[in-house]
Protein backbone atom coordinates (compact mmCIF):
# COMPACT_ATOMS: atom_id res chain seq x y z
CA UNK A 1 0.00 0.00 0.00
CA UNK A 2 1.50 3.38 -0.96
CA UNK A 3 1.77 6.39 1.38
CA UNK A 4 -1.04 8.28 -0.34
CA UNK A 5 -3.48 5.37 0.07
CA UNK A 6 -2.48 4.85 3.70
CA UNK A 7 -3.04 8.53 4.46
CA UNK A 8 -6.43 8.46 2.76
CA UNK A 9 -7.57 5.41 4.73
CA UNK A 10 -6.33 6.91 8.03
CA UNK A 11 -8.17 10.14 7.29
CA UNK A 12 -11.32 8.17 6.40
CA UNK A 13 -11.24 6.26 9.69
CA UNK A 14 -10.68 9.50 11.62
CA UNK A 15 -13.55 11.19 9.78
CA UNK A 16 -15.87 8.26 10.45
CA UNK A 17 -15.01 8.17 14.15
CA UNK A 18 -15.64 11.91 14.46
CA UNK A 19 -19.00 11.86 12.72
CA UNK A 20 -20.53 8.76 14.33
CA UNK A 21 -21.28 10.71 17.52
CA UNK A 22 -24.42 12.24 16.05
CA UNK A 23 -25.48 9.68 13.47
CA UNK A 24 -25.70 5.87 13.29
CA UNK A 25 -22.35 4.37 12.41
CA UNK A 26 -23.77 2.30 9.54
CA UNK A 27 -25.08 5.47 7.88
CA UNK A 28 -21.69 7.15 8.09
CA UNK A 29 -19.99 4.00 6.79
CA UNK A 30 -22.32 3.91 3.80
CA UNK A 31 -21.89 7.59 2.96
CA UNK A 32 -18.12 7.37 3.12
CA UNK A 33 -17.27 3.97 1.70
CA UNK A 34 -20.01 3.97 -0.93
CA UNK A 35 -19.38 7.53 -2.10
CA UNK A 36 -15.59 7.81 -1.97
CA UNK A 37 -15.20 7.14 -5.74
CA UNK A 38 -18.68 7.94 -7.07
CA UNK A 39 -22.07 9.30 -6.06
CA UNK A 40 -23.66 7.10 -3.40
CA UNK A 41 -26.46 5.08 -5.00
CA UNK A 42 -29.95 4.89 -3.56
CA UNK A 43 -30.11 1.53 -1.78
CA UNK A 44 -33.73 1.06 -2.82
CA UNK A 45 -32.86 1.24 -6.53
CA UNK A 46 -31.79 -2.42 -6.44
CA UNK A 47 -33.51 -5.47 -4.89
CA UNK A 48 -31.95 -7.50 -2.08
CA UNK A 49 -30.82 -10.39 -4.27
CA UNK A 50 -28.76 -8.15 -6.58
CA UNK A 51 -27.17 -6.34 -3.64
CA UNK A 52 -26.43 -9.62 -1.86
CA UNK A 53 -25.26 -11.73 -4.80
CA UNK A 54 -23.66 -9.19 -7.15
CA UNK A 55 -22.94 -5.69 -5.85
CA UNK A 56 -21.77 -6.43 -2.31
CA UNK A 57 -19.38 -9.28 -3.27
CA UNK A 58 -17.79 -7.05 -5.92
CA UNK A 59 -17.62 -4.18 -3.44
CA UNK A 60 -16.01 -6.44 -0.83
CA UNK A 61 -13.30 -7.51 -3.28
CA UNK A 62 -12.38 -3.88 -3.93
CA UNK A 63 -12.06 -3.42 -0.15
CA UNK A 64 -9.65 -6.33 0.12
CA UNK A 65 -12.20 -8.81 1.51
CA UNK A 66 -11.50 -11.80 -0.74
CA UNK A 67 -13.55 -14.96 -0.42
CA UNK A 68 -14.25 -17.93 -2.68
CA UNK A 69 -17.50 -16.45 -3.98
CA UNK A 70 -16.02 -13.08 -4.98
CA UNK A 71 -12.35 -13.80 -5.65
CA UNK A 72 -11.27 -11.71 -8.68
CA UNK A 73 -8.65 -14.27 -9.78
CA UNK A 74 -10.94 -17.32 -9.76
CA UNK A 75 -10.53 -19.57 -12.84
CA UNK A 76 -8.22 -17.08 -14.57
CA UNK A 77 -4.94 -17.88 -16.28
CA UNK A 78 -1.68 -17.00 -14.53
CA UNK A 79 -0.89 -14.13 -16.99
CA UNK A 80 -4.39 -12.72 -16.44
CA UNK A 81 -3.99 -12.93 -12.66
CA UNK A 82 -0.65 -11.13 -12.80
CA UNK A 83 -2.14 -8.40 -15.01
CA UNK A 84 -4.96 -7.84 -12.51
CA UNK A 85 -2.58 -7.78 -9.54
CA UNK A 86 -0.53 -5.07 -11.24
CA UNK A 87 -3.60 -2.80 -11.42
CA UNK A 88 -3.66 -2.56 -7.61
CA UNK A 89 -7.47 -2.39 -7.66
CA UNK A 90 -7.94 -5.27 -5.23
CA UNK A 91 -6.02 -4.59 -1.98
CA UNK A 92 -3.99 -7.47 -0.56
CA UNK A 93 -5.30 -6.61 2.92
CA UNK A 94 -8.79 -5.42 3.96
CA UNK A 95 -9.18 -1.64 4.18
CA UNK A 96 -12.26 -1.95 6.40
CA UNK A 97 -12.62 -3.68 9.76
CA UNK A 98 -14.57 -6.96 9.67
CA UNK A 99 -17.20 -5.68 12.14
CA UNK A 100 -17.70 -2.50 10.13
CA UNK A 101 -18.12 -4.48 6.92
CA UNK A 102 -20.79 -6.72 8.48
CA UNK A 103 -22.56 -3.63 9.84
CA UNK A 104 -22.46 -1.92 6.43
CA UNK A 105 -23.54 -5.05 4.55
CA UNK A 106 -26.50 -5.76 6.86
CA UNK A 107 -27.57 -2.11 6.72
CA UNK A 108 -27.78 -2.24 2.92
CA UNK A 109 -29.57 -5.61 2.78
CA UNK A 110 -32.10 -4.54 5.43
CA UNK A 111 -33.01 -1.34 3.54
CA UNK A 112 -33.08 -2.88 0.07
CA UNK A 113 -36.55 -3.85 -1.25
CA UNK A 114 -37.43 -7.48 -1.97
CA UNK A 115 -38.26 -6.58 -5.56
CA UNK A 116 -38.55 -3.60 -7.89
CA UNK A 117 -41.91 -2.62 -9.34
CA UNK A 118 -42.10 -3.26 -13.06
CA UNK A 119 -43.34 -0.28 -15.04
CA UNK A 120 -45.40 -1.70 -17.90
CA UNK A 121 -46.54 1.65 -19.24
CA UNK A 122 -46.65 1.62 -23.03
CA UNK A 123 -45.23 4.53 -24.94
CA UNK A 124 -46.93 5.29 -28.23
CA UNK A 125 -44.68 6.23 -31.11
CA UNK A 126 -45.42 7.52 -34.58
CA UNK A 127 -44.11 5.64 -37.62
CA UNK A 128 -41.12 7.17 -39.43
CA UNK A 129 -42.12 8.91 -42.66
CA UNK A 130 -38.86 10.65 -43.65
CA UNK A 131 -37.47 7.62 -45.48
CA UNK A 132 -38.21 4.07 -46.56
CA UNK A 133 -36.12 1.11 -45.53
CA UNK A 134 -34.33 -0.98 -48.15
CA UNK A 135 -32.85 -4.18 -46.65
CA UNK A 136 -29.55 -5.43 -48.04
CA UNK A 137 -27.88 -8.83 -47.84
CA UNK A 138 -24.22 -8.72 -46.86
CA UNK A 139 -23.52 -12.46 -46.80
CA UNK A 140 -25.15 -15.87 -46.62
CA UNK A 141 -23.25 -17.10 -43.58
CA UNK A 142 -25.29 -18.38 -40.66
CA UNK A 143 -24.45 -16.72 -37.37
CA UNK A 144 -22.26 -13.90 -38.66
CA UNK A 145 -21.23 -11.60 -35.82
CA UNK A 146 -20.66 -8.04 -37.00
CA UNK A 147 -18.55 -5.94 -34.67
CA UNK A 148 -18.17 -2.90 -36.93
CA UNK A 149 -20.30 -0.97 -39.42
CA UNK A 150 -19.67 2.46 -40.93
CA UNK A 151 -20.95 4.46 -43.89
CA UNK A 152 -17.96 5.45 -46.03
CA UNK A 153 -19.32 8.59 -47.72
CA UNK A 154 -16.07 9.22 -49.64
CA UNK A 155 -16.38 5.89 -51.48
CA UNK A 156 -20.19 5.53 -51.28
CA UNK A 157 -19.89 2.20 -49.50
CA UNK A 158 -20.76 0.49 -46.23
CA UNK A 159 -17.74 -0.92 -44.41
CA UNK A 160 -18.35 -3.93 -42.17
CA UNK A 161 -16.13 -6.00 -39.90
CA UNK A 162 -16.78 -9.31 -38.18
CA UNK A 163 -15.64 -11.05 -35.03
CA UNK A 164 -13.44 -13.29 -37.19
CA UNK A 165 -11.61 -10.26 -38.57
CA UNK A 166 -13.21 -10.14 -42.01
CA UNK A 167 -13.39 -6.65 -43.51
CA UNK A 168 -15.83 -6.09 -46.37
CA UNK A 169 -17.10 -3.16 -48.44
CA UNK A 170 -20.68 -2.99 -49.75
CA UNK A 171 -21.03 -0.74 -52.83
CA UNK A 172 -24.27 1.23 -52.55
CA UNK A 173 -24.46 1.66 -56.35
CA UNK A 174 -23.62 -1.82 -57.64
CA UNK A 175 -25.04 -3.57 -54.51
CA UNK A 176 -21.96 -5.79 -54.43
CA UNK A 177 -20.20 -6.81 -51.24
CA UNK A 178 -16.44 -7.32 -51.62
CA UNK A 179 -14.05 -8.82 -49.09
CA UNK A 180 -11.20 -6.40 -48.38
CA UNK A 181 -9.05 -8.64 -46.20
CA UNK A 182 -8.65 -10.78 -43.11
CA UNK A 183 -7.29 -9.28 -39.87
CA UNK A 184 -7.44 -12.29 -37.51
CA UNK A 185 -9.61 -10.84 -34.73
CA UNK A 186 -12.72 -8.71 -34.17
CA UNK A 187 -12.70 -5.41 -36.07
CA UNK A 188 -13.95 -2.21 -34.44
CA UNK A 189 -12.86 0.38 -37.01
CA UNK A 190 -11.64 0.65 -40.59
CA UNK A 191 -10.68 3.44 -42.93
CA UNK A 192 -9.84 3.13 -46.64
CA UNK A 193 -7.76 5.81 -48.36
CA UNK A 194 -6.77 4.88 -51.91
CA UNK A 195 -4.76 1.66 -51.74
CA UNK A 196 -4.28 1.94 -47.97
CA UNK A 197 -6.55 0.35 -45.37
CA UNK A 198 -6.36 1.22 -41.67
CA UNK A 199 -7.96 -1.39 -39.40
CA UNK A 200 -8.42 -1.46 -35.63
CA UNK A 201 -8.59 -4.99 -34.23
CA UNK A 202 -10.15 -5.36 -30.79
CA UNK A 203 -8.39 -8.57 -29.84
CA UNK A 204 -10.50 -10.37 -27.24
CA UNK A 205 -14.22 -9.71 -26.78
CA UNK A 206 -14.22 -10.96 -23.19
CA UNK A 207 -13.13 -8.80 -20.22
CA UNK A 208 -9.35 -8.97 -19.81
CA UNK A 209 -6.48 -6.95 -18.40
CA UNK A 210 -4.13 -8.20 -21.12
CA UNK A 211 -4.07 -5.80 -24.13
CA UNK A 212 -4.41 -7.77 -27.37
CA UNK A 213 -5.72 -5.03 -29.69
CA UNK A 214 -3.80 -3.38 -32.51
CA UNK A 215 -4.04 -0.92 -35.39
CA UNK A 216 -2.88 -2.31 -38.72
CA UNK A 217 -2.02 -0.46 -41.93
CA UNK A 218 -2.42 -2.56 -45.06
CA UNK A 219 -1.02 -1.12 -48.31
CA UNK A 220 -1.75 -3.32 -51.32
CA UNK A 221 -0.46 -6.73 -50.13
CA UNK A 222 1.84 -5.45 -47.37
CA UNK A 223 0.74 -5.01 -43.74
CA UNK A 224 2.38 -3.25 -40.81
CA UNK A 225 1.36 -2.59 -37.22
CA UNK A 226 0.93 1.08 -36.33
CA UNK A 227 0.26 0.29 -32.68
CA UNK A 228 -0.12 -2.94 -30.75
CA UNK A 229 -0.86 -3.99 -27.16
CA UNK A 230 -4.03 -1.85 -27.15
CA UNK A 231 -6.45 -2.53 -24.30
CA UNK A 232 -9.77 -3.47 -25.93
CA UNK A 233 -10.06 -0.62 -28.48
CA UNK A 234 -13.71 0.07 -29.35
CA UNK A 235 -13.47 3.34 -31.31
CA UNK A 236 -10.82 5.04 -33.44
CA UNK A 237 -10.88 8.66 -34.57
CA UNK A 238 -8.66 10.07 -37.34
CA UNK A 239 -8.47 13.87 -37.15
CA UNK A 240 -5.93 16.64 -37.77
CA UNK A 241 -6.21 18.34 -34.39
CA UNK A 242 -3.27 20.72 -34.72
CA UNK A 243 -4.02 21.44 -38.42
CA UNK A 244 -0.50 20.66 -39.61
CA UNK A 245 -1.68 18.51 -42.52
CA UNK A 246 -1.17 15.18 -40.72
CA UNK A 247 -3.97 13.31 -38.97
CA UNK A 248 -3.65 12.20 -35.37
CA UNK A 249 -5.24 8.95 -34.22
CA UNK A 250 -7.37 8.92 -31.07
CA UNK A 251 -7.99 5.41 -29.70
CA UNK A 252 -10.69 4.65 -27.14
CA UNK A 253 -9.19 1.82 -25.09
CA UNK A 254 -12.26 0.59 -23.23
CA UNK A 255 -10.14 -1.86 -21.26
CA UNK A 256 -11.61 -3.62 -18.26
CA UNK A 257 -10.50 -2.70 -14.74
CA UNK A 258 -8.15 -0.22 -16.38
CA UNK A 259 -8.38 1.63 -19.68
CA UNK A 260 -7.47 4.95 -21.27
CA UNK A 261 -7.81 7.35 -24.17
CA UNK A 262 -4.67 7.35 -26.30
CA UNK A 263 -3.41 9.90 -28.83
CA UNK A 264 -1.06 8.77 -31.62
CA UNK A 265 1.00 11.50 -33.27
CA UNK A 266 3.14 10.94 -36.36
CA UNK A 267 6.71 12.21 -36.16
CA UNK A 268 8.93 13.54 -38.95
CA UNK A 269 10.12 10.00 -39.75
CA UNK A 270 6.59 8.66 -40.25
CA UNK A 271 6.44 6.75 -36.97
CA UNK A 272 3.68 7.17 -34.40
CA UNK A 273 4.38 8.07 -30.79
CA UNK A 274 1.64 7.48 -28.27
CA UNK A 275 0.45 9.55 -25.34
CA UNK A 276 -2.28 8.82 -22.82
CA UNK A 277 -4.62 11.80 -22.49
CA UNK A 278 -7.29 10.31 -20.19
CA UNK A 279 -6.56 7.45 -17.78
CA UNK A 280 -9.95 5.88 -17.11
CA UNK A 281 -11.56 2.57 -18.15
CA UNK A 282 -14.64 2.53 -20.34
CA UNK A 283 -13.88 5.15 -23.00
CA UNK A 284 -16.45 4.48 -25.72
CA UNK A 285 -16.40 7.24 -28.29
CA UNK A 286 -14.77 10.58 -29.09
CA UNK A 287 -16.16 13.49 -31.10
CA UNK A 288 -13.96 16.46 -32.16
CA UNK A 289 -15.63 19.84 -31.63
CA UNK A 290 -14.50 23.34 -30.69
CA UNK A 291 -16.27 23.65 -27.33
CA UNK A 292 -14.81 26.98 -26.17
CA UNK A 293 -14.64 28.88 -29.50
CA UNK A 294 -10.87 29.27 -29.47
CA UNK A 295 -10.39 27.93 -32.99
CA UNK A 296 -9.07 24.53 -31.88
CA UNK A 297 -10.98 21.26 -31.95
CA UNK A 298 -11.51 19.83 -28.48
CA UNK A 299 -12.40 16.21 -27.68
CA UNK A 300 -15.80 15.23 -26.26
CA UNK A 301 -15.42 11.79 -24.69
CA UNK A 302 -18.17 9.34 -23.73
CA UNK A 303 -17.15 6.92 -20.96
CA UNK A 304 -18.76 4.04 -19.08
CA UNK A 305 -17.53 1.01 -17.08
CA UNK A 306 -18.52 2.19 -13.62
CA UNK A 307 -18.03 5.96 -13.76
CA UNK A 308 -20.42 6.84 -16.58
CA UNK A 309 -19.56 10.34 -17.72
CA UNK A 310 -18.99 12.80 -20.55
CA UNK A 311 -15.59 14.51 -20.51
CA UNK A 312 -14.42 17.53 -22.49
CA UNK A 313 -10.68 17.66 -23.18
CA UNK A 314 -9.78 21.21 -24.16
CA UNK A 315 -6.93 21.40 -26.65
CA UNK A 316 -4.03 23.69 -25.80
CA UNK A 317 -0.70 24.13 -27.59
CA UNK A 318 1.39 21.19 -28.86
CA UNK A 319 -1.49 18.72 -28.55
CA UNK A 320 -1.76 19.14 -24.79
CA UNK A 321 -5.21 18.91 -23.17
CA UNK A 322 -6.93 20.02 -19.99
Buried (B, 14 or more C-beta within 10 A) or exposed (E): EEEEEEEBBEEBBEEBEEBBEEEEBBEBBBBBBBEEEEEEBEBEEBEBEEBBEEBBBEBBBBBBBBEEEBEBBEEBEEEBBEBBBEBEBBBEEBBBEEEBBEBBBEBBBEBBEEEEEEEEEEEEEEEEEEEEEEEEEBBEEEEEEBBBEEEBEEEEBBBBBBBBBBBBBBEBEEEEBEEBBEBEBBBBBBBBEEEEBBBBBBBBEEEBBBBBBBBBBBEEEEEEEBBEEBBBBBBBBEBEBBEEEEBBBBBBBBBBBBBBBBBBBBEEEEEBEBEEBBEBBBBBEBEBEEBEEEEBBBBBBBBBBEEEEEBEBBBEEEBEBE
